[in-house]
């Protein structure tokens, strides 16, 4: 039996505690998002992409430090991969956002395992910017990815023919185009067959200048010297991480050999090449936040279709055009998203 004194003491405690409970705010649960960047092939992830991702999260009501925490880890060598992934996992992320190659490094299984591969099970993975994710085995299909991986595809190889067409538009008399080919790229065959088919339609002859990622950088110099001997009128750059790492060298060589160049990413044009045309990676990183939002709210990656790019960027370097003695047609300038003076 509870005596009167004990009862009143208990009641008083309840009464005193009630106002405090009413004034207290429920603690906001901080959700944890991991970002893994594998910089072994293309270099560090640009800060503009991370900012685009943060902006995308804010569009969905996720504010860093208020209701979401973002943990970033990056590996710059193959040897750093296992520890970078392990360090990210120690932060206990609920979802991981990464590039296409990053998804191969951390996904549970892969038909073509990469060096330093480390299994991640049960954690949803959102990849940003992977060409042909079905063909390389990241997902089962675009509408039904299956498994724990989904994300946004990237039209890289698919746009090589478009870049060749644009070169022809910039130089109407174009008949001889040298092509920088990454000889050890796993999609090398498709890259070459696509542009050869387009070249036949355009009436353009191609010379393939093949350089492997493992070759010394001086082989790129030799490739441009061969282009001059062949009397090439322009150069088309295909997807090669080693070309991207050496983009300043590539663009300097193109200018030195008086070759208008069409390449994939904006960074080539900023480094001095004539033109670039590609999927907007900034837009893809912003849109990846919508996947994170859905997953944090309970959606399964297997049920989230892989999205295709919707925004593309054409960048023209007018300073380079002037140095090459080229006049850019108004029809092309009018379509440019950015013009570098």
QUIURNOR-V798091 format. One record per backbone hydrogen bond with DSSP energy under -1.0 kcal/mol. NH is the residue of the N-H (numbers start at 1). CO is the residue of the C=O. E is the energy in kcal/mol with one decimal. If there is no record, write none. Layout:
# QUIURNOR-V798091
nh: (NH | NH)
co: (CO | CO)
e: (E | E)
This chain:
# QUIURNOR-V798091
nh: (7 | 8 | 9 | 10 | 11 | 12 | 13 | 14 | 15 | 16 | 17 | 18 | 21 | 22 | 23 | 24 | 31 | 33 | 34 | 35 | 36 | 37 | 39 | 49 | 50 | 51 | 52 | 53 | 54 | 55 | 56 | 57 | 58 | 59 | 60 | 61 | 62 | 65 | 66 | 67 | 68 | 69 | 71 | 73 | 75 | 81 | 84 | 85 | 86 | 87 | 88 | 89 | 90 | 91 | 92 | 94 | 96 | 97 | 98 | 103 | 104 | 105 | 106 | 107 | 117 | 118 | 125 | 126 | 127 | 128 | 129 | 130 | 136 | 137 | 138 | 139 | 140 | 150 | 152 | 153 | 154 | 156 | 159 | 160 | 163 | 164 | 165 | 166 | 167 | 168 | 169 | 170 | 171 | 174 | 177 | 178 | 179 | 180 | 181 | 183 | 185 | 188 | 191 | 192 | 193 | 194 | 195 | 196 | 197 | 198 | 199 | 200 | 201 | 202 | 203 | 204 | 205 | 207 | 209 | 211 | 215 | 219 | 220 | 222 | 223 | 224 | 225 | 226 | 227 | 228 | 229 | 230 | 231 | 232 | 233 | 235 | 236 | 237 | 238 | 244 | 245 | 246 | 247 | 250 | 251 | 252 | 253 | 254 | 255 | 256 | 257 | 258 | 259 | 262 | 263 | 268 | 270 | 271 | 272 | 273 | 275 | 276 | 277 | 278 | 280 | 284 | 285 | 286 | 287 | 288 | 289 | 290 | 292 | 293 | 294 | 295 | 296 | 297 | 298 | 299 | 303 | 304 | 306 | 307 | 313 | 315 | 316 | 317 | 318 | 319 | 321 | 322 | 323 | 324 | 325 | 326 | 332 | 333 | 334 | 335 | 337 | 338 | 340)
co: (3 | 4 | 5 | 6 | 7 | 8 | 9 | 10 | 11 | 12 | 13 | 14 | 17 | 18 | 19 | 20 | 67 | 69 | 95 | 71 | 97 | 73 | 75 | 46 | 46 | 47 | 48 | 49 | 50 | 51 | 52 | 53 | 54 | 55 | 57 | 58 | 57 | 68 | 63 | 63 | 63 | 31 | 33 | 35 | 37 | 78 | 80 | 81 | 82 | 83 | 84 | 85 | 86 | 88 | 89 | 32 | 124 | 34 | 126 | 99 | 100 | 101 | 102 | 103 | 114 | 105 | 148 | 96 | 150 | 98 | 152 | 152 | 132 | 134 | 133 | 133 | 145 | 125 | 127 | 307 | 130 | 154 | 156 | 157 | 159 | 160 | 161 | 162 | 163 | 164 | 165 | 166 | 167 | 171 | 205 | 234 | 207 | 236 | 209 | 181 | 182 | 185 | 187 | 188 | 189 | 190 | 191 | 192 | 193 | 194 | 195 | 196 | 197 | 198 | 199 | 199 | 175 | 177 | 179 | 181 | 212 | 216 | 217 | 218 | 219 | 220 | 221 | 222 | 223 | 224 | 225 | 226 | 228 | 227 | 176 | 260 | 178 | 262 | 180 | 240 | 241 | 242 | 244 | 246 | 247 | 248 | 249 | 250 | 251 | 252 | 253 | 255 | 254 | 235 | 275 | 265 | 266 | 267 | 269 | 268 | 261 | 315 | 263 | 313 | 311 | 280 | 281 | 282 | 283 | 284 | 286 | 287 | 288 | 289 | 290 | 291 | 292 | 293 | 295 | 294 | 300 | 301 | 142 | 151 | 278 | 276 | 338 | 274 | 340 | 340 | 317 | 318 | 319 | 320 | 322 | 321 | 329 | 329 | 330 | 332 | 314 | 314 | 316)
e: (-2.3 | -2.8 | -2.1 | -2.2 | -2.7 | -2.9 | -2.0 | -2.0 | -2.8 | -2.8 | -2.0 | -1.8 | -2.2 | -2.1 | -2.0 | -1.6 | -2.2 | -3.0 | -2.8 | -3.0 | -2.3 | -2.3 | -2.9 | -1.1 | -1.2 | -2.3 | -1.8 | -2.0 | -2.4 | -2.5 | -2.2 | -2.3 | -2.4 | -1.9 | -1.1 | -1.7 | -2.6 | -2.5 | -2.1 | -2.2 | -1.2 | -3.2 | -2.9 | -2.5 | -2.2 | -1.1 | -2.4 | -2.5 | -2.6 | -2.8 | -1.8 | -2.4 | -1.7 | -1.3 | -1.9 | -3.1 | -2.5 | -3.0 | -2.5 | -1.9 | -1.3 | -1.7 | -1.7 | -1.9 | -1.6 | -2.7 | -2.8 | -3.0 | -2.5 | -2.3 | -1.9 | -1.1 | -1.7 | -1.3 | -2.0 | -1.3 | -2.7 | -2.1 | -2.5 | -2.6 | -1.4 | -1.3 | -1.4 | -1.5 | -2.0 | -1.9 | -2.2 | -2.1 | -2.0 | -1.9 | -1.8 | -2.3 | -2.5 | -2.3 | -2.9 | -2.6 | -3.0 | -2.6 | -2.6 | -1.2 | -2.0 | -1.9 | -2.5 | -2.3 | -2.3 | -2.3 | -1.9 | -2.3 | -1.8 | -1.8 | -2.7 | -1.8 | -1.3 | -2.2 | -1.2 | -2.6 | -3.2 | -2.0 | -3.4 | -2.4 | -1.3 | -2.2 | -1.7 | -2.0 | -1.9 | -1.8 | -1.9 | -2.0 | -1.7 | -1.8 | -1.9 | -1.8 | -1.2 | -2.4 | -3.0 | -2.6 | -2.8 | -2.5 | -2.1 | -2.1 | -2.5 | -1.6 | -1.6 | -2.7 | -2.8 | -2.3 | -2.4 | -2.3 | -2.1 | -2.6 | -2.3 | -1.3 | -3.4 | -2.1 | -2.3 | -1.6 | -2.3 | -1.2 | -1.2 | -2.2 | -2.0 | -1.9 | -1.7 | -1.6 | -2.6 | -1.7 | -2.5 | -2.0 | -2.5 | -1.8 | -1.0 | -1.6 | -1.6 | -2.5 | -2.1 | -2.7 | -2.7 | -1.1 | -1.8 | -2.6 | -1.8 | -1.7 | -3.0 | -1.8 | -3.2 | -2.4 | -2.1 | -2.6 | -2.3 | -1.1 | -2.0 | -2.5 | -1.9 | -2.0 | -1.0 | -3.1 | -1.2 | -2.3 | -2.6 | -1.0 | -2.5 | -1.5 | -3.3)
